Amino acid sequence: MTEPVSTPQVSPGTARSGCLRWFVVTVLLGLLVMGVMSIFFLKTLKETLSMLANLPGQMVHSDIETRFKESITKISATNGDILEVATMETNETVTRYDMKTLFNEIIYLGTTVSEIRTPVVYRYHIKLSEDWQLHVQDGQCIVRAPGLRPSQPPAVRTDGMEKKSDAGWFRFNADDNLANLEKELTPTLEKRAGNKAHLDNIREAARKSVAEFVKKWLLDSARNDDGTSQIRSITVIFPDDAQPNTGPITLPPTIQVQ
């Protein structure tokens, strides 16, 4: 009589362990494949973006043209009457505020603020045709020169100009306010050119220029027989300097004459 053959039994825990192992292997293989594909995709994307970035430059041709139109409105002669004595370059900031209210300032509608910042070159001169007084005593030449004048209009350096305009919360005139400020810019700078602060800033440079002019053009004839100058120093006085019209002065010599 044949004996029955026993079949080995697989425990549930072993089956679960095998399934988990295959699942982990499958996931790892999937991640590896995805990683390889991602690297390939990113490389392809980078090459595509680089090609697209260069595409406009290869397809688009830029032709920039600058035209200049001149219309002469005025020509004036200085008649050789202008002696430029100093220049000054500054960074000027001009701001325009436009505030609006209602009902006798009860309701505030906001303030529009426009601002222009720009480099400005100021030039200063004196007029040769105005009164000059030269007095020489003990080797010192006292020069009472004409007053300093700004050369108008100042030169605005538009290459460094910056403009901005912000409208108030219930205002819509930022562009108009900035346009009005631009119209006022040159007259405003002309007024600033002749103010006391600007004149004081260039005063000493102008004083030295006048002294050098006197030395070069007016005192060359004032020399001794051996060629040495009879003038040892030059002192320049402007009309608005705090100096007496007659008598001793307190200003030091502007330049020494060798």
C-alpha positions in Angstrom: 0.0 0.0 0.0 1.4 3.4 -1.0 2.2 5.9 1.7 1.0 9.5 1.1 3.7 12.1 0.3 3.8 15.0 2.6 3.7 18.5 1.0 6.0 21.2 2.6 3.9 24.0 4.1 4.9 27.7 3.5 4.3 29.9 6.4 2.4 33.2 5.8 5.3 35.2 7.3 7.7 33.8 4.7 5.4 34.6 1.8 4.9 38.2 3.0 8.7 38.6 3.4 9.3 37.5 -0.2 6.6 39.8 -1.6 8.1 42.7 0.3 11.5 41.9 -1.0 10.3 41.9 -4.6 8.3 45.1 -4.0 11.4 46.9 -2.7 13.5 45.7 -5.6 10.9 46.8 -8.0 10.7 50.2 -6.4 14.4 50.7 -6.4 14.6 49.6 -10.1 11.8 52.1 -10.9 13.6 54.9 -9.1 16.8 54.1 -10.9 15.1 54.2 -14.2 13.4 57.4 -13.3 16.7 58.9 -12.2 18.3 58.0 -15.5 15.4 59.4 -17.5 15.4 62.6 -15.4 19.1 63.2 -16.1 18.5 62.6 -19.8 15.4 64.9 -19.7 17.2 67.7 -17.9 20.1 67.6 -20.2 17.8 67.7 -23.3 15.8 70.5 -21.7 19.0 72.5 -21.0 20.2 72.1 -24.6 16.8 73.1 -25.9 16.6 76.2 -23.7 20.1 77.2 -24.8 19.1 76.8 -28.4 15.9 78.9 -27.9 17.9 81.6 -26.0 20.2 82.0 -29.0 17.4 81.8 -31.5 16.3 85.5 -31.3 19.8 86.7 -31.9 20.0 84.5 -34.9 16.6 85.3 -36.3 16.1 89.0 -35.3 18.2 91.8 -36.8 18.3 95.1 -34.9 19.0 98.3 -36.7 19.3 101.4 -34.5 19.4 104.8 -36.1 19.9 108.1 -34.4 18.8 111.3 -36.2 19.7 114.9 -35.3 17.8 117.9 -36.4 19.0 121.4 -35.8 17.1 124.6 -35.9 19.1 127.7 -35.0 17.0 130.2 -33.1 19.6 132.8 -31.9 23.2 133.7 -32.4 24.8 136.3 -30.1 28.3 137.7 -30.0 30.1 138.3 -26.7 32.3 141.0 -28.3 35.3 139.5 -26.5 33.7 140.8 -23.2 33.5 137.5 -21.3 36.3 136.2 -19.1 35.3 132.7 -17.8 36.8 132.3 -14.4 35.3 129.2 -12.8 33.1 126.1 -13.4 31.3 123.9 -11.0 29.6 120.5 -11.5 26.9 119.5 -9.0 24.3 116.8 -8.6 21.0 118.7 -8.4 17.7 117.3 -7.1 14.5 119.2 -7.9 11.2 118.0 -6.4 7.6 119.2 -7.2 4.8 118.5 -4.8 1.1 118.8 -5.9 -1.4 118.3 -3.0 -5.1 118.4 -3.4 -7.9 118.7 -0.7 -11.7 119.2 -0.7 -14.0 121.3 1.4 -11.4 123.8 2.8 -8.8 121.1 3.4 -11.1 118.8 5.3 -10.8 115.8 2.9 -7.2 115.0 1.8 -7.0 113.6 -1.8 -3.3 112.9 -1.8 0.0 114.4 -3.0 1.7 113.7 -6.2 5.5 113.9 -5.9 7.8 114.2 -8.9 11.6 114.4 -8.7 14.4 114.9 -11.2 18.1 114.2 -10.2 20.7 115.3 -12.7 24.3 116.5 -13.0 24.6 120.2 -13.8 27.6 122.2 -14.9 27.6 125.8 -13.8 30.0 128.3 -15.4 30.9 131.8 -14.1 32.5 134.8 -15.7 33.2 138.5 -15.3 32.8 141.2 -17.9 36.0 142.8 -19.2 34.1 146.0 -20.1 33.1 146.8 -16.5 35.1 148.8 -14.1 38.5 147.5 -13.1 40.8 149.1 -10.6 44.5 148.2 -10.2 46.7 149.7 -7.5 50.3 148.8 -7.0 52.1 149.6 -3.7 55.3 148.1 -2.3 55.3 145.3 -4.8 51.7 144.3 -4.1 49.1 144.6 -6.9 45.5 145.1 -5.6 42.9 144.3 -8.3 39.3 145.3 -7.7 37.6 143.2 -10.4 34.0 143.3 -11.7 31.4 141.1 -10.0 31.0 137.4 -10.7 28.1 136.4 -13.0 26.7 133.0 -13.9 26.8 132.1 -17.5 23.2 131.2 -18.4 21.7 128.7 -18.9 23.5 126.0 -16.9 24.4 122.8 -18.8 22.3 119.8 -17.8 24.0 116.5 -18.2 21.1 114.4 -19.5 23.3 111.2 -19.6 23.1 111.1 -15.8 19.5 112.3 -15.4 17.0 110.3 -13.2 13.3 111.0 -13.1 10.5 109.5 -11.0 6.9 110.5 -10.3 4.4 109.0 -7.8 0.7 109.9 -7.7 -1.2 110.2 -4.4 -3.9 107.7 -3.4 -6.7 109.6 -5.2 -4.5 111.4 -7.8 -3.9 110.5 -11.4 -1.5 113.2 -12.6 1.9 111.7 -12.1 2.9 112.2 -15.8 1.5 115.7 -15.9 3.3 116.7 -12.7 6.6 115.4 -14.0 6.1 117.2 -17.3 5.6 120.5 -15.5 8.7 119.9 -13.4 10.7 119.3 -16.6 9.5 122.7 -17.9 10.5 124.4 -14.7 13.9 122.7 -14.5 16.0 125.2 -16.5 14.5 128.4 -14.9 15.0 126.8 -11.5 18.6 126.1 -12.2 19.2 129.6 -13.6 18.0 131.0 -10.2 20.2 128.6 -8.3 23.3 129.5 -10.4 23.4 133.1 -9.0 22.6 132.4 -5.4 25.1 133.2 -2.7 25.9 129.6 -1.8 26.9 128.8 -5.4 28.9 132.1 -5.7 30.7 131.4 -2.5 31.6 127.9 -3.6 33.4 129.1 -6.8 34.7 132.4 -5.3 38.3 131.4 -4.6 38.7 129.5 -7.9 37.5 132.6 -9.7 39.8 134.8 -7.7 42.8 132.8 -8.7 41.7 132.8 -12.4 41.5 136.6 -12.3 44.9 136.9 -10.7 46.5 134.6 -13.3 44.8 136.7 -16.1 46.2 139.9 -14.6 49.6 138.3 -14.2 49.7 137.1 -17.8 48.1 139.9 -19.7 48.5 143.1 -17.7 51.7 142.9 -15.7 54.1 141.6 -18.3 55.2 145.2 -19.0 55.8 145.8 -15.3 59.3 144.4 -15.3 62.7 145.7 -14.2 65.6 146.1 -16.6 67.0 142.7 -15.7 63.6 141.0 -16.5 62.4 140.5 -13.0 58.9 141.6 -12.1 58.2 144.7 -10.1 55.1 142.9 -8.7 55.6 140.3 -6.0 52.0 139.4 -5.3 48.5 139.9 -6.7 45.4 140.2 -4.5 42.0 140.1 -6.2 38.9 141.7 -4.6 35.3 141.3 -5.8 32.6 143.9 -5.1 30.8 141.7 -2.6 33.9 140.8 -0.6 33.9 142.2 2.9 36.8 144.6 2.2 37.0 148.4 2.6 37.0 150.5 -0.6 40.1 152.3 0.7 42.8 151.6 3.2 44.4 148.4 4.3 42.7 145.1 3.2 42.6 141.8 5.2 42.6 139.4 2.3 45.9 137.5 1.8 47.6 137.6 -1.6 45.8 135.5 -4.2 49.0 134.5 -5.9 52.7 135.2 -5.6 54.5 136.4 -8.6 57.9 134.8 -9.2 
